Amino acid sequence: MGILERLSYSRKFLILTFIILYIDLLYLTATFKLETIIACTIIAAIILLYYAYYTKEHKSEREGIALLTFVLLSMSLGAITGTVINPALGPTFYTVTMTVASIIILFTVTRLSRI
């Protein structure tokens, strides 16, 4: 097993990516500039692709549900914390839309991986 395979199956790495996703949405919601939107959306997309890969490789229904729950928590908490810092409506709507779309995508990926 190579270093990349070990890293991709590591639970510590999963926790680190949840923290990065939280900080990413917190920063996006708090600042909400065009450069921030582009950078943070790309980072979130990369993290969500990693989660999709992780659930596809494991094919465990319980693990997929747990992953979806933690993604929802980290994205929601990031959006809520950023909204407390910057109480404008634009960032809030953007992050809520991004969170809902991401959950739908991850849910679809986990459903398709079981077929």
Residue, then its C-alpha position, 0 to 999 in steps of 0.5 A: m500500500g502506497i503513501l497516497e492510498r494510506l492517506s486516502y483511507s486515513r480517518k485523521f485526513l478525513i477530520l483534517t478535510f472537515i476542518i478545512l471545509y469548515i474554515d473554507l466556508l467560514y472565510l468565504t462567508a465572512t469576506f465574500k469577495l470575488e477572489t474569495i468566492i472563486a478560490c473557496t469554491i474550488i477548494a470546496a469542490i476538491i474536498l467534495l470530490y475527495y469525499a465522493y472518491y472515499t465513499k465510492e472506494h468504501k461502499s459502506e452505507r453507514e460510512g456514507i451516511a456518517l460522511l454526509t452528516f459530517v459534511l453537512l455539519s462542517m458546511s453548516l457550522g462554517a456558514i453560520t460562523g461566517t454569517v455571525i461575523n458578516p451578517a449580510l444576506g448575499p454570503t448567507f444565501y450563497t453558502v446555504t445554496m452551496t451546502v444544499a447542492s453539495i449534500i445532494i451531490l454527495f448523496t447521489v454519489t453514495r447512492l450510485s456507488r451502491i448500484 
